[in-house]
């Protein structure tokens, strides 16, 4: 299990990558049917069938089974557990937790710094 905690990357076997603009990035691979979870205190288990998952809010608990192209988490105190992430994981906000079991996605920690 690999873990990302906002404002620091802790991912067993993964490398933290600084946010660097990607010049000449390839075409997007988003699918119709990307899933958006927006709210507070939502608990859900879902499968996006290879699409992208967006979680926006506070104190949400999402169990993302199956394979995802990408996952973006924004807000605070969200916990997302994903089976497989192919392309990237982006985390905005503070006190976010993201765990994933498989894949070698690009990790973007865009956390708020309270220093």
C-alpha positions in Angstrom: 0.0 0.0 0.0 1.4 3.4 -1.0 0.4 6.5 1.0 0.3 10.2 0.1 -0.3 12.6 2.9 -0.8 16.2 1.8 2.1 18.6 2.3 4.4 15.6 2.3 4.7 12.5 0.1 5.1 9.2 1.9 4.8 6.5 -0.7 6.6 3.2 -0.3 8.4 2.5 -3.5 7.3 5.7 -5.1 9.2 8.9 -5.8 7.9 12.3 -4.9 8.0 14.7 -7.9 8.2 18.4 -7.7 5.5 20.3 -9.6 7.2 21.0 -12.9 5.3 22.3 -15.9 5.2 19.6 -18.6 6.3 20.9 -21.9 4.9 18.9 -24.9 2.7 16.8 -22.8 0.7 14.2 -24.7 -3.0 14.2 -25.4 -5.3 13.8 -22.4 -6.8 10.4 -21.9 -9.9 11.4 -20.0 -13.0 9.4 -20.6 -16.6 10.3 -20.7 -18.0 9.4 -17.3 -15.4 10.9 -15.0 -16.7 10.8 -11.5 -17.1 13.8 -9.3 -17.7 13.5 -5.5 -18.5 16.9 -4.0 -19.6 17.4 -0.4 -18.9 16.9 3.2 -18.8 13.6 5.2 -19.5 11.4 2.1 -18.6 7.7 2.5 -18.7 5.8 -0.8 -17.2 2.8 -2.6 -17.1 3.1 -6.4 -15.5 2.0 -9.6 -14.8 4.5 -12.3 -13.9 2.0 -15.0 -10.6 3.6 -16.0 -11.8 7.2 -15.9 -10.8 10.0 -13.6 -12.0 10.5 -10.0 -12.4 14.1 -8.6 -13.0 14.4 -4.8 -13.8 17.9 -3.6 -14.9 18.7 -0.1 -14.2 18.0 3.6 -14.0 14.8 5.6 -15.0 12.4 2.7 -14.0 8.7 2.8 -13.8 7.2 -0.7 -12.9 3.6 -1.4 -12.0 3.6 -5.2 -12.0 0.0 -6.4 -10.7 -0.9 -9.9 -8.4 1.1 -12.2 -8.4 4.9 -12.5 -6.7 7.0 -15.1 -6.1 9.8 -12.5 -7.4 11.0 -9.1 -7.6 14.6 -7.9 -8.4 15.4 -4.3 -9.2 19.0 -3.1 -10.3 20.3 0.2 -9.4 19.1 3.7 -9.4 15.9 5.8 -10.4 13.6 2.9 -9.3 10.0 2.8 -9.2 8.2 -0.6 -8.1 4.6 -1.0 -7.6 3.4 -4.6 -6.7 0.1 -6.0 -4.8 1.2 -9.2 -4.0 4.7 -10.5 -2.4 4.8 -14.0 -1.4 8.4 -14.8 -1.4 10.9 -11.9 -2.6 11.7 -8.4 -3.0 15.4 -7.5 -3.7 16.5 -4.0 -4.7 20.1 -3.0 -5.5 21.4 0.4 -4.5 20.3 3.9 -4.7 17.1 6.0 -5.5 14.9 3.0 -4.7 11.2 2.9 -4.4 9.2 -0.3 -3.5 5.5 -0.4 -3.1 3.4 -3.5 -2.2 -0.2 -4.0 -0.9 -0.4 -7.6 0.5 1.7 -10.3 3.3 4.2 -10.7 1.4 7.5 -11.1 3.0 11.0 -11.1 2.4 12.4 -7.6 1.5 16.1 -7.4 1.4 17.5 -3.8 -0.2 20.9 -4.1 -0.9 21.2 -0.4 -1.4 24.4 1.6 1.6 25.3 3.7 0.8 26.7 7.1 4.5 27.6 7.9 
